[in-house]
Amino acid sequence: MIFRFLVATTGLASLLVSLPAQTRPQSKSKDSSVRRAADGHPDLQGIWNPMTATPLERPKELAGKATVTDEEARALEKRDHRDVVDIGVPQFDQAQEAVGAYDSDFWENGSQLARVNGVKRTSLIIDPPDGKLPARTEAGKKRMASLAESYSHYDQVQDRPISERCLSDSEVPIIPFGADDNVQIVQTPDAIVILSEVIHDARVVRMNAQHLAPNIRLWLGDSIGHWDGETLVVDTTNFNDQMAGRGTGEKLHVVESFSRIDANTLLYKATVDDPGMFTKPWTIEYPFAATSKAIFEYACHEGNYALPDILAGARKSERASGAK
């Protein structure tokens, strides 16, 4: 099973005022070609594929280049990205080449760099401008070290990552991983559901609502939404301490925007603010593509021998070490 590393505030308005202008969700003018729901808002419903060849962080060789020409993009897109799995934990990334891990043919990798405003991007991160995650706080560094060290715990089922235990494997914000990445959106005037293909995690966005009390903590956080013109804005807080997308913590606050650019494109933007783990906020932006593919069943525990085999392998290793 793949483990993806994976707050209460005074309100959405205060966060948006504090963010740089370029990171705030932008309202779009009406497009007559965009399908609309019965209440007149853009219809975001459907199944969307967020996969792209653009990585989360800008590669070193592209430092200083936020965008590339189409010719440069074609050269980059010819590279084989299938063996690159970056979840922020080096030990895990290396383990992907081990026997029994997903092989390269399993990954669903994007074939093209993400195109936004007519140009191709070299990183999903658009702020900071260098396309890199900002520096971590001291607490953030300790959390990353703890997450990495947790992979070596094999005493009991509860020691294993939550993805191996089929509890959750989604991220907020939505960051393409390379497997089971499709997202389905179901929309009503009162609530919008964002369903992830992986483990079928369903995030319910309560429209025009107030956040839950700070002591109520949820796997995917508490999401409330409103329409800013043509853009759906989703504000999520109240995460529990077991979710760890990119090494985030309980103070995580995510503001997302979903804008339907045309019949086949949804522009996604998200600002991550976690003062406990990062020294400053960071923002990603990239398009989702409409797809005719279905959301496939994700029978996480059906026929799942992973956990008993992992623990049995650990016991066998212990016996072998004792015999020596």
N, C-alpha and C positions, 0 to 999 in steps of 0.2 A: 504494500500500500504506500502511496506517495504522501510524504509529509510536507506540506507547504507552510513555510513561515510567512506562517501567517505570523464624551465625558462631560461628564456633566459640565455645562458652561452657563453663562448668563443668557444665552440665547443665540440664535443664528445671526441676528442683526449685528451683534457686537463682533462676531468673528469676521463677517464680511467686511465690516468697516476697517478692521485691523489688517486685512489681507491686501497685498499689492493689487493694483487695479487689474493687472494682467492675469491674476489667478482667480478673480471673482467669476462666478457663473454669468455668462453673457446672455441676455435675452435676444432671441432671433426674430426678425420680421416674418410676417406670415408668408408662407409659400403655398400657392394654390395647388401645387402638385402633391403636397403632403396629405395623406389620408387623415381624416379627423374622426374623433370619437363623437358620440351623441351630444356631449356637453360642449363641443366646439374646440376642445384642446387637441393637439396632435395625438394621433393614435400610435402609441409606441409598441403595441402588441405584436408578438411574433417570436420567432426563434432567431437569435443573433449569435454570430461567431466572432469573438474578439481576437482570434489568432492573427499574429503579424510577425514578420521577420525582424521588426524593430525591437531591440532589447529594452529592458527597464532602464538600465543605465547606459550612458554613451561609452562605447569602446575607446580605449586609450588612443588607438590610431586615428580616431575621428575627433580628438579633443579640439574644441574651438569651432566645430562645424555642427550646428544644430540641424541643418538641412543639407541635402545633397541634390545635385541635378539628376534628372532621370537617367542619364548615361552613367553617372557614378553609382546610382542606385542599382542599375542592372548588374554591374560588376559585383556589388556587395551581395545581391540576391542570388548569385550563382554559387555562393559558398554553401557548404553543407553544415547547417546549424543543428542537425538532429542529435548530436551527442552532447550538446551544451544544455545542462540543466542547472540553473542557478536559483537556489532557494535560500541562499545566505549562510549555509552551513557547509564548509569545505569537505568535512568527512562524508557527509551524505552525498554531495555532488560526485565525489570519487567513487562511492559505492554503487553508483548507477551502472558502472561497467562490470560489476560483479555478476557471477552466475546467479540466475534467478531474478535479476532485476528486469524492468522493462527494457527491451532492446530498442535500437534506434528506429525500427520499423513501426513501433507502437506509437511513437510521438506524432501528433498532428501539428506540424510546424507551418507557420505562415510562409508563403512563397514570396511575398513582397513587403517592402518597408511601408510603414503607415504613412498615408498621404493626408495632410491636413492643410486646408487653405491653398490647395494646388501644388504643394511641395512635399517632398518626402522627408520624414523625420529620422534622425539617427538615434533617438532615445525616446522612450515614453515620458520620461521626466522632462518637463519644460521649465521647471523652477525648483531648485536653483538653476541658473542659466548654463552651468557646466554639465548639466544632464546627469549629475551624480546624487545619490542619497546624501543628505547633510550629515555632518559628524554626529556621532552618538554621544549622549551624556554618559557620565560614569556609570549611572544605573543602567543605561542602555547597553553599555559594553558588558556589564556583569550578566545582564539578561541573555545576551547572545552567547556568552560563554556557558551559561547554565543550559541553554537550549541545546548547544552542541554536545555538552557532556551528558545530557539526558539520553542520548542514543546508546550509551554504554550500559544502561540499566536493564537487566534481564531477570530480576528476581521474581516478579509477578506481573500479571497482565496490566495492572494499574500503572506500572512503570513505563509502559510503551506509549508512544505518541498518540494523540487523540485520533489521528487519521487511521492508524493501524487498528484502532479499536472501533472504527466506524462511527465515531461520535460527530465529527465535522471535518471538512477539508476545504472550506471555502475561505476567501479573503475579502475583506472590506478595507480598501477599495478593490474593485475587480481588476486583477492583473493576470493576463494570460499565462498559463503554465505549460501547455503543450499536450495535455491529455484531458479529455472530458471537459472541454472549456465552453461548450455551448451554454447560452443563457436564454431562458424563456421569460418574457414579460407578459403578465396578465394585468389588465387595467380596468378599474372601475372609478367612478367619481370619488368614492370614499377610501379606497385602498388600492395599492399597486403591489403586485407580488413579483419578486425577482427570484426566479428558480434556477439554481445552478445544476448542471448535469451531474457533477461529481457529488456523490452521496445524496443528491436531490435536496440539498440545503435550500430552504425557502425563506426568503427575507420579506416580511410584510411591511410595506411603507404605509403608515397611517397618514392620510391626507389632512392638512390643516388642523393638526392635533398638537398637543403638548407632550414633551418628553415624560417618561415615567419617573418615579422618584429615584434619586441617585442610588439608593440601596438595592434596587432591582437590576440585576446584571444578567445579560443574555449572551448566548454563543455568538450571534451575529450583530449584537448591539440592538439598540432601540432606534428605529428609523421613522422619521416624520418627514412629510413632503409638502411642497406647495408649487404652484405654477408661477414662474416669472416670465410673463409673456408666453413665448413659444417653448420655453425650456422648463423641464421638470427639475426641481432642486430637491435633493434628499439630504437631510441632516441626520447623522447617526452618532450616538453616544452610548453610554451604559454597557460597555463590553465587559465580559467576565475576565478573570485573570488567567484563563486557560487558552484563550485565543492568542496567537502570536504572529500574525501576519507581518513579515519583515522585521520581527523583533519588537513589535509594538506592545503596549501594556494597557492597563485599565484606564489611563487618562486619554486614550485615543479618541479623537474627534475627527470625523470625516465628513466633508461636504462634497457631494457629487452633483453633477449636472448631466442631463440626458437631452440632447437636441436632435430631432429627426431632420437631417439635412435634405434627404430625398427619399424616394420609395425604398431604396436599398441600403441606406447608410444612416447610422445612428452615431453622432459624435458624443463621446464620453469624456468627461473631465472630472477629476477628483483632487481635492486638497486634503492632505493628511497633516493633522496637527496633534502631536503627542509630545508635550514638553517634558514628560518624564523620561522618554527614550531618545528623542532627537533634539538637537540644539536649535532647530528652527523648522517651520512647516515645509512641506514639499508637495509639488503638484504634478500630476500626470495628465496627458490628453492624447487620445487616439480614437480611430473610428471602429465601430462594430459593423460587420457586414450581415445583411439579411441572408438567411440560408433556408433551403427547402428541406434540409435534413431534420430528422426527428430527434427529440431528447431520448436517448437510449436508457434502458433500465440500468441501474447501478446497484446490483445485488451484492452489496459490500460483504455481508456475512454469509451469504448462501454459498455453500461449498468452500468456505474460507478456512484453509488449513494454515494460514500464515502465522497466527499467534501461537498455536500449539507447536508448530514446527520451529519457530524462533526460540521459544522457551526450552523445547527439547534439545535444540542444538546447543544452547547455553549450558544445559545440564551435562551434555555429552562432553563439551569442552572442559567443564570443571572436573569431570571424572578423569579425563585424559591428563589434565594438569596434575591431579592428585596422584595418579599412578606413577608419574615421573618423580 
